[in-house]
């Protein structure tokens, strides 16, 4: 499962020094919540950028542990997870799976 999802985005930004707002949105983050998640950005050519280390640390230390708890909470009830996706609720299951995939690949 992780290998399939990791192909979606894990290698897309390798070698970058920073993530732009559009990079993070492409990874599934809500544009209106970037500053609350990653702190104040630096402005580069008029676009907001966050340091790669900051993004990696937030994903590894905050988001991945929280997503693991969410997955554990709903693991026995895959029907719940599927119905949330089918209803297009904004919980972001696919985005959480992809973020966990990135964290696991970085840690390996």
LINNORFEN-V381072 format. One record per residue. N is the residue number from 0. RES is the residue in three letters. SS is DSSP state (alpha for helix, beta for strand, coil for the rest). PHI is phi in whole degrees, -180 to 180 (NA if undefined). D_LAST is the distance of its C-alpha to the last C-alpha in Angstrom with 2 decimals. Layout:
# LINNORFEN-V381072
N&RES&SS&PHI&D_LAST + N&RES&SS&PHI&D_LAST
This chain:
# LINNORFEN-V381072
0&UNK&coil&NA&15.80 + 1&UNK&alpha&-65&12.47 + 2&UNK&alpha&-64&12.48 + 3&UNK&alpha&-61&16.03 + 4&UNK&alpha&-70&15.60 + 5&UNK&alpha&-65&12.71 + 6&UNK&alpha&-67&15.23 + 7&UNK&alpha&-66&17.59 + 8&UNK&alpha&-151&16.24 + 9&UNK&coil&-62&12.63 + 10&UNK&coil&-95&13.72 + 11&UNK&coil&-65&17.20 + 12&UNK&coil&-122&17.05 + 13&UNK&coil&-63&14.84 + 14&UNK&coil&88&16.82 + 15&UNK&coil&-83&18.93 + 16&UNK&coil&-90&20.20 + 17&UNK&beta&-151&21.23 + 18&UNK&beta&-109&21.42 + 19&UNK&beta&-83&24.98 + 20&UNK&alpha&-58&26.46 + 21&UNK&alpha&-67&26.65 + 22&UNK&alpha&-60&22.94 + 23&UNK&alpha&-68&22.11 + 24&UNK&alpha&-65&24.83 + 25&UNK&alpha&-63&23.44 + 26&UNK&coil&-84&20.16 + 27&UNK&coil&107&22.45 + 28&UNK&coil&-79&23.39 + 29&UNK&coil&-76&27.11 + 30&UNK&alpha&-58&28.80 + 31&UNK&alpha&-76&31.15 + 32&UNK&alpha&-115&28.45 + 33&UNK&alpha&-61&26.29 + 34&UNK&alpha&-66&28.16 + 35&UNK&alpha&-69&28.05 + 36&UNK&alpha&-84&24.25 + 37&UNK&alpha&-114&23.32 + 38&UNK&coil&88&26.57 + 39&UNK&coil&-69&29.16 + 40&UNK&coil&-83&28.16 + 41&UNK&beta&-94&29.38 + 42&UNK&beta&-99&31.78 + 43&UNK&beta&-125&31.23 + 44&UNK&coil&52&34.08 + 45&UNK&coil&80&35.01 + 46&UNK&beta&-116&31.65 + 47&UNK&beta&-72&29.44 + 48&UNK&beta&-134&26.09 + 49&UNK&beta&-120&23.35 + 50&UNK&beta&-59&21.15 + 51&UNK&alpha&-57&17.52 + 52&UNK&alpha&-62&16.52 + 53&UNK&alpha&-65&18.80 + 54&UNK&alpha&-62&17.43 + 55&UNK&alpha&-60&13.77 + 56&UNK&alpha&-64&15.18 + 57&UNK&alpha&-65&17.40 + 58&UNK&alpha&-63&14.88 + 59&UNK&alpha&-71&12.46 + 60&UNK&alpha&-93&15.46 + 61&UNK&alpha&-118&18.18 + 62&UNK&alpha&-73&17.59 + 63&UNK&alpha&-62&14.56 + 64&UNK&alpha&-61&16.32 + 65&UNK&alpha&-66&19.56 + 66&UNK&alpha&-65&18.43 + 67&UNK&alpha&-62&17.15 + 68&UNK&alpha&-63&20.64 + 69&UNK&alpha&-61&22.31 + 70&UNK&alpha&-63&20.70 + 71&UNK&alpha&-62&21.66 + 72&UNK&alpha&-65&25.10 + 73&UNK&alpha&-105&25.74 + 74&UNK&coil&-54&23.95 + 75&UNK&coil&-69&27.29 + 76&UNK&coil&-118&28.97 + 77&UNK&alpha&-61&27.29 + 78&UNK&alpha&-60&30.77 + 79&UNK&alpha&-62&30.45 + 80&UNK&alpha&-61&27.25 + 81&UNK&alpha&-66&28.87 + 82&UNK&alpha&-69&32.10 + 83&UNK&alpha&-66&30.44 + 84&UNK&alpha&-66&28.94 + 85&UNK&alpha&-63&32.29 + 86&UNK&coil&-82&34.18 + 87&UNK&coil&59&32.01 + 88&UNK&coil&-71&31.47 + 89&UNK&coil&-85&29.56 + 90&UNK&coil&-68&26.92 + 91&UNK&coil&81&24.34 + 92&UNK&alpha&-55&22.49 + 93&UNK&alpha&-60&21.11 + 94&UNK&alpha&-66&20.04 + 95&UNK&alpha&-66&18.29 + 96&UNK&alpha&-62&16.46 + 97&UNK&alpha&-67&15.41 + 98&UNK&alpha&-64&14.39 + 99&UNK&alpha&-61&12.24 + 100&UNK&alpha&-61&10.63 + 101&UNK&alpha&-61&10.05 + 102&UNK&alpha&-63&8.67 + 103&UNK&alpha&-63&6.19 + 104&UNK&alpha&-66&5.21 + 105&UNK&alpha&-65&5.56 + 106&UNK&alpha&-78&3.81 + 107&UNK&coil&-90&0.00
